[in-house]
Amino acid sequence: MLLIFSVTGGAYAQEKKQPDKTRILFLLDASGSMMAKWENSDRMAVAKNLLSHLVDSLHQYDNVEVALRVYGHQFGRERNDCKDTKLEVPFGKDNSETIKKKLDAIVPRGNTPITYSLQQAASDFPEDRSRNVVILITDGLESCGGDPCATSEALQRKRIFLRPFVIGIGIEPEHEEQLNCIGQYFNAEDIKTFETVLTEIVTQTLSKTTVSVELLDEQNRPRETDVNMTFVNTLTGEAEYDYVHYLDTNGKADLLDIDALLPYHLLVNTTPPVVERNLTIKPGKNNVIKVKAPQGELYLRQDGPSPYRILNAIVRQAGAEKTLNVQTFGNRHKYLTGKYDLEILTMPRIMLRNVEVKQGETNTITIPPPGQLAIPSQVQGYGSVYELHESGAQRWLCNLPEDNSKITMALQPGQYKLVYRMKSAQSSKFTYVQDFTIRSGATTTVKIFNR
């Protein structure tokens, strides 16, 4: 019977991560302090004016929707209401005029429930696939005892929204860190800066961003390629993009589209892997990421015919206990330059330490072909094979089958001992002991005799 399996429906990495729509939720502070004077106006009047112009400018984008949530505007501070937040204008097409009218009607009054507002914002975004962006504009810190930083991180982990933008108005420098942990923080120290920051955020949100990954050799030349690499979300630990590195005919790395609003580690899947943590990605630009990843090759080979059907070697970094790779004899594999320990799964095992892998070179490891131990006797009993050392010490290798001693076993060249007692023997003194020699490519026959 012939079974054929086909898997369809795959997507290119660049395509599967690009949602059709970007949704921007403006989360506006309307607490009482927003009435404070700011240059020739007050904070709320400036915020209203600039937001109105920004919403107008976003109207030109077909794939962008905006919404407005406000907190601190429904009740006065004397009520001390920590649930004073409301989605004033939900997401929808052509709602810019609605948002501007709502902004005109807002009067700052109450508290600063940032945490609760973020929690409520989670349900403001429709459930269909989109890039969800929050822009928080505030002139104060959380006033209701919540933890906006933990809340923001939890919602990002759930992929409710991307890392928020936070614009601080009149925030003291010693308090900026309390807002910076919510998202990417901007300090609007004056009205002109506020306007610039809003424009910058929109640019970051909507501009195309690319990266080029250069895999460097030991001379810091971008020569390495054909390596799997993964952009990993630093918050969720999920793989956002998977690529196989490519160099064109001119030796240039290609441009990869990524979402600049996500935080990334770059995992380069060499052996061992290399991780570049907390990448700095500048939105709207091509970002060149340089990773030191010089490689050489290890080729495992056994000369002549071998009775081993499959022979593997455990590869570890020199001096380490953790298995790095299991490489099969006859295969080639690339490793980062350095030294490695090999445990070859022959009988007995061969240990090779500090095997060096050099950049651009192939280190060929060859071991002698094994010989074979043949036991023609068909008896039942208990026995073992030991390896003998020149010092006179011996090391247990394996037990023989209890139900039938007739075996053929591959052993590396060397000196050995067979120790065996038949099941029918009535005393330990009837143990059979026989030294023997295994030679490369030859068969040594050992017969078991009852004493």
C-alpha positions in Angstrom: 0.0 0.0 0.0 1.3 3.4 -0.9 0.3 6.4 1.3 0.9 9.9 0.0 0.5 12.8 2.3 0.2 16.4 1.1 0.3 19.6 3.2 -1.0 22.7 1.6 -2.0 26.2 2.7 1.4 27.4 3.9 2.3 31.1 3.7 5.5 33.0 3.2 6.8 34.5 6.4 6.4 38.0 5.1 2.7 37.5 4.2 1.4 35.6 7.2 2.4 38.3 9.7 0.9 41.3 8.0 -2.7 42.1 9.1 -4.9 43.9 6.7 -5.8 46.7 9.1 -4.2 48.9 11.8 -6.5 50.1 14.6 -5.3 53.1 16.8 -7.0 53.7 20.1 -6.4 57.1 21.6 -6.5 56.9 25.4 -6.9 60.4 26.6 -6.3 61.7 30.2 -9.2 64.1 31.2 -8.4 64.3 34.9 -8.6 67.6 36.6 -4.9 68.4 36.2 -5.3 68.6 32.4 -6.8 72.1 32.9 -3.4 73.3 34.0 -1.9 76.2 32.0 0.5 75.2 29.2 2.3 78.0 27.4 -0.5 80.2 26.0 -3.2 77.7 26.5 -4.0 74.7 28.8 -3.0 71.0 28.5 -6.5 69.8 27.5 -7.0 72.4 24.8 -3.6 71.6 23.2 -4.3 67.9 23.3 -7.8 68.3 21.8 -6.4 70.5 19.0 -3.6 68.3 18.0 -5.6 65.1 18.3 -8.3 66.6 16.0 -5.7 67.4 13.4 -4.1 64.0 13.7 -7.4 62.2 13.3 -8.0 64.2 10.2 -4.7 63.2 8.7 -5.3 59.5 9.4 -8.6 59.7 7.5 -6.6 59.4 4.2 -5.5 55.9 5.0 -7.8 53.1 3.8 -6.4 50.5 6.2 -6.5 52.6 9.4 -9.3 52.9 11.9 -9.3 55.1 15.0 -11.3 55.2 18.3 -11.3 57.4 21.4 -11.4 56.3 25.0 -11.3 59.0 27.7 -10.8 58.7 31.5 -11.4 61.2 34.4 -14.1 63.2 32.6 -17.4 61.9 33.9 -17.2 62.6 37.6 -15.4 65.2 39.8 -12.5 64.4 42.1 -14.8 64.7 45.1 -16.5 61.5 44.0 -13.1 59.7 43.8 -14.4 57.4 41.1 -11.7 54.9 39.9 -13.9 53.5 37.2 -14.3 56.8 35.4 -13.4 55.7 31.9 -15.5 55.4 28.7 -15.1 54.4 25.1 -16.5 57.6 23.7 -16.1 56.7 20.0 -15.7 53.1 18.9 -13.7 51.9 15.9 -15.4 52.5 12.6 -15.0 53.9 9.2 -15.3 57.7 8.6 -15.6 58.5 12.3 -13.1 61.4 12.4 -15.9 64.1 12.7 -17.5 62.1 15.5 -14.2 62.0 17.4 -13.6 65.8 16.9 -17.1 66.6 18.2 -16.6 64.4 21.2 -13.2 66.0 21.9 -14.9 69.4 22.0 -17.4 68.3 24.6 -14.9 66.8 27.1 -14.3 68.7 30.3 -11.5 67.5 32.6 -12.7 66.7 36.1 -11.6 63.6 38.0 -9.0 60.9 38.8 -6.3 59.1 36.7 -7.4 55.5 36.5 -4.8 54.4 33.9 -4.8 50.7 34.9 -8.6 50.3 34.8 -8.7 52.1 31.5 -6.2 49.8 30.0 -8.2 46.8 31.2 -11.3 48.2 29.6 -9.5 49.0 26.4 -8.9 45.3 25.9 -12.5 45.0 24.8 -12.5 48.1 22.6 -10.7 46.3 19.7 -12.9 44.1 17.4 -11.8 40.5 17.4 -10.9 40.3 13.7 -7.2 40.2 12.9 -5.5 43.7 13.0 -2.6 45.6 14.4 -3.9 47.1 17.6 -2.2 50.2 18.8 -2.8 52.2 22.0 -1.6 55.9 22.3 -1.9 57.0 25.9 -1.8 60.8 26.5 -1.5 61.7 30.2 -0.2 64.4 32.5 -0.1 62.3 35.6 0.5 58.9 37.2 -1.9 56.2 38.2 -4.1 57.7 41.0 -6.2 54.6 41.8 -3.7 52.2 43.2 -3.5 50.0 40.1 -0.4 48.7 38.4 -0.6 49.9 34.8 2.8 48.4 33.9 1.8 44.9 34.8 -1.6 45.3 33.1 0.0 46.6 29.9 2.5 43.7 29.8 -0.3 41.1 30.5 -2.4 42.5 27.6 0.6 42.5 25.3 1.3 38.9 26.2 -2.3 38.1 25.2 -1.7 39.9 22.0 -4.6 42.3 22.7 -2.5 45.2 21.6 1.1 46.0 20.6 3.4 47.8 22.9 1.6 51.1 23.7 2.9 54.6 23.1 2.8 56.9 26.1 3.0 60.7 25.8 3.7 62.4 29.1 2.7 66.1 29.5 4.4 68.0 32.3 5.8 64.8 33.9 8.6 65.2 36.4 11.8 63.4 35.4 11.8 61.2 38.5 8.3 59.9 37.6 9.0 59.1 33.9 10.1 55.5 34.7 6.6 54.8 36.0 5.2 55.5 32.6 8.1 54.1 30.5 7.3 50.6 31.7 3.7 50.9 30.2 5.1 51.3 26.7 7.4 53.4 24.6 7.5 56.7 26.5 7.8 60.2 25.0 8.2 63.4 27.0 6.2 66.3 25.6 8.0 69.1 27.4 6.4 71.8 25.2 3.7 72.1 22.7 6.0 71.9 19.7 7.5 68.7 21.0 4.0 67.3 21.6 3.1 67.9 18.0 6.4 66.3 16.8 5.8 63.3 19.0 2.3 62.6 17.7 3.6 62.8 14.1 6.5 60.5 15.0 4.2 57.9 16.6 2.0 57.8 13.5 5.1 57.4 11.3 6.3 54.6 13.5 2.9 52.9 13.4 2.3 53.1 9.6 5.7 53.2 7.9 7.2 50.2 6.3 10.1 48.8 8.4 12.8 46.3 7.1 15.8 44.5 8.5 18.9 43.1 7.0 20.7 40.4 9.0 24.4 40.2 8.4 26.0 37.0 9.7 29.7 37.8 10.3 32.7 35.6 10.1 35.8 35.9 12.4 37.0 38.9 10.4 33.6 40.6 10.8 32.8 40.0 7.1 29.1 39.2 6.3 29.9 35.9 4.6 27.9 33.3 6.5 24.4 32.4 5.1 21.8 29.6 4.5 21.1 29.5 8.3 17.6 29.4 9.8 16.8 32.4 12.0 13.8 33.4 14.1 12.5 36.7 15.3 11.1 35.9 18.7 8.6 38.1 20.6 10.4 39.0 23.8 7.2 39.2 25.8 5.4 36.1 24.6 8.3 33.9 23.6 6.5 33.1 20.3 8.1 33.0 16.9 7.0 36.0 15.0 9.0 35.4 11.8 11.0 32.5 10.5 13.5 32.9 7.7 16.3 31.0 6.0 19.1 33.6 5.6 20.0 34.5 2.0 22.8 36.4 0.3 22.4 37.6 -3.3 25.0 37.2 -6.0 26.7 40.4 -4.8 27.0 39.0 -1.2 24.2 41.3 0.1 21.6 40.2 2.7 18.1 40.8 1.5 15.5 43.1 3.1 12.9 41.5 5.5 9.6 43.1 6.4 8.9 43.1 10.1 6.4 44.9 12.4 8.5 47.6 14.2 6.0 47.8 17.1 6.9 44.4 18.5 9.9 43.7 20.7 12.3 41.0 19.4 15.2 38.7 20.2 16.9 37.3 17.1 17.6 33.6 17.3 20.2 32.4 14.8 19.9 28.7 14.6 23.5 27.8 14.1 25.0 24.9 16.2 25.2 26.1 18.9 22.6 28.9 18.4 23.4 32.6 18.7 20.8 34.9 20.4 20.8 38.7 19.9 18.6 40.0 22.6 16.4 43.1 22.7 16.9 44.3 19.1 16.8 48.0 18.5 14.5 48.5 15.6 14.0 52.0 14.1 10.5 52.2 12.4 10.3 53.3 8.9 13.9 52.5 8.1 16.1 49.5 7.1 17.8 48.2 10.1 21.1 46.3 9.8 21.5 43.6 12.4 25.0 42.2 12.7 25.5 38.8 14.3 28.9 37.1 14.9 28.4 33.6 13.6 31.7 32.1 12.1 31.3 28.5 11.1 33.3 25.5 10.1 32.3 21.9 9.3 32.7 18.6 11.1 32.7 15.5 8.9 32.5 12.1 10.6 33.8 9.2 8.5 34.6 5.5 9.1 36.9 3.9 6.6 36.0 0.6 5.1 32.9 -1.5 5.5 31.2 -1.4 8.9 28.8 -3.7 10.7 27.2 -0.7 12.4 23.9 0.0 10.6 23.8 3.6 11.9 26.7 5.1 13.9 26.1 8.3 15.8 28.2 10.7 17.8 27.1 12.9 20.6 28.6 16.4 20.2 29.0 18.7 23.1 30.8 22.0 23.6 34.2 21.3 25.1 33.9 20.8 28.8 30.1 20.9 28.8 27.6 18.2 29.8 24.7 19.2 27.7 24.2 17.5 24.4 24.5 20.0 21.5 23.9 17.7 18.6 23.8 14.0 17.6 25.6 13.6 14.3 25.5 10.5 12.2 28.7 9.1 10.6 28.8 9.8 6.9 27.2 13.2 7.4 28.6 16.7 7.5 27.4 19.4 9.9 28.3 23.0 10.4 29.3 24.3 13.9 30.3 27.7 15.2 34.1 27.9 15.4 35.5 26.5 18.6 36.3 23.3 20.4 33.9 20.3 20.9 33.9 17.0 22.7 32.7 13.9 20.8 31.2 10.8 22.3 31.1 8.2 19.5 28.5 5.5 20.2 30.7 2.6 19.3 31.2 -0.4 21.6 33.1 0.6 23.6 32.4 4.3 23.2 35.2 6.5 21.8 35.7 9.8 23.5 37.4 12.6 21.5 38.0 15.9 23.4 38.8 19.4 22.2 38.0 18.7 18.6 38.6 22.0 16.8 36.3 23.5 14.2 37.9 26.3 12.2 36.2 29.0 10.1 35.5 27.8 6.6 37.3 24.5 7.1 36.2 20.9 7.3 37.6 18.8 10.2 37.3 15.2 9.1 37.1 12.7 12.0 38.0 9.1 11.1 37.8 6.0 13.3 39.1 2.5 12.5 36.5 0.0 11.4 35.4 -2.3 14.2 35.9 -6.0 14.3 33.3 -8.5 15.4 32.9 -10.9 18.3 31.1 -14.1 17.3 29.8 -16.5 19.9 28.4 -19.6 18.1 27.3 -21.4 21.3 23.5 -21.6 21.8 23.2 -21.8 25.6 21.2 -20.0 28.2 23.0 -18.2 31.0 24.4 -15.0 32.4 27.4 -13.2 31.1 29.1 -10.0 30.3 31.8 -8.5 28.1 34.6 -6.4 29.6 37.1 -4.0 28.0 40.7 -4.6 29.2 43.2 -1.8 29.6 47.0 -1.9 29.5 47.1 -1.0 33.2 45.3 -4.2 34.0 42.0 -2.5 34.8 38.8 -3.7 33.2 35.6 -1.9 32.4 32.2 -3.5 32.0 30.7 -3.0 28.6 27.4 -5.0 28.2 25.5 -8.1 29.2 24.8 -11.0 26.9 21.2 -12.2 26.2 20.1 -14.7 28.9 17.9 -16.8 26.6 20.5 -17.5 23.8 24.2 -16.7 23.9 24.6 -16.9 20.2 25.4 -13.4 19.0 27.6 -11.4 16.6 28.7 -8.1 18.1 30.7 -5.2 16.7 33.6 -4.1 18.9 36.3 -1.6 18.4 39.8 -3.0 18.1 41.3 -3.9 21.5 41.6 -6.4 24.3 38.5 -7.9 25.9 37.2 -10.5 28.4 34.1 -12.7 28.3 32.7 -13.8 31.7 29.8 -16.3 31.5 27.9 -18.8 33.7 25.4 -21.2 32.2 22.0 -21.2 33.7 22.3 -25.0 34.4 25.5 -24.5 36.4 25.0 -25.1 40.1 27.9 -23.0 41.4 29.7 -19.7 40.8 32.9 -21.7 40.4 31.6 -22.9 37.0 32.0 -19.4 35.6 33.7 -19.4 32.2 36.3 -16.6 31.6 38.1 -16.0 28.3 40.3 -13.2 27.1 40.2 -12.3 23.4 41.4 -9.7 20.9 39.4 -7.8 18.4 41.1 -6.6 15.2 39.8 -4.1 12.8 37.7 -5.7 10.0 38.2 -9.2 11.4 35.9 -11.6 13.3 37.0 -13.3 16.6 35.1 -16.4 17.6 34.8 -17.3 21.3 33.1 -20.6 22.3 31.5 -21.0 25.7 32.4 -24.2 27.5 30.7 -25.6 30.6 33.3 -26.3 33.4 
